[in-house]
């Protein structure tokens, strides 16, 4: 299966050299991985607890599913509903963010933010936590 095409950051118009552009690309890739890692950790830590709390209602819904039953299961377990809603909303927001970047490219404000972050990483040098992933 082919690897999906990564969004290209058009920094040549900002007067940036190719090594710096590659470092910005690496930082953007780390941001993407970080967001997906955060969403995955939510699904691994919060969702099982919420689903465990809903286990009786889920077994009833498997036998006799109604939307009213689902609604009342979530109403009478508000923390589980909140946890599952948080997992779903974070995953959806990461999907929308990454889709926007793939389809239309990075906005200029985000490009500038990445550029400033790489400048800060370069200035701090090897003591920065992201130095070895971005600048080497």
WOJOPE-V511427 format. One line per field, one symbol per residue. ss: DSSP state (H for helix, E for strand, C for the rest). phi: phi as a letter, one per 20 degrees, with the letter a starting at -180 (. if undefined). burial: + if it has 24 or more other ideal C-beta (glycine too) atoms within 12 Angstrom, else -. Layout:
ss->???
phi->???
burial->???
This chain:
ss->CCCCCCCCCCCHHHCCCHHHHHHHHHHHHHHHHHHHHHHHHHHHHCHHHHHHHCHHHHHHHHHCCCHHHHHHHHHCCHHHHHHHHHHHHHHHHHHHHHHHHHHHCCCHHHHHHHHHHHHHHHHHHHHCCCHHHHCC
phi->.ffffefeeedffemdfffffffffffffffffffffffffffedegffffffeffffffffecfcfffffffffecffffffffffffffffffffffffffdnffgffffffffffgfffffnffffegfeeed
burial->------+-+-+--------++-++++++++++--+---+--+---++--++--+--+---------------++--+--++-++--+--++--+--++--+----+---++--++-++--+--------+---++-
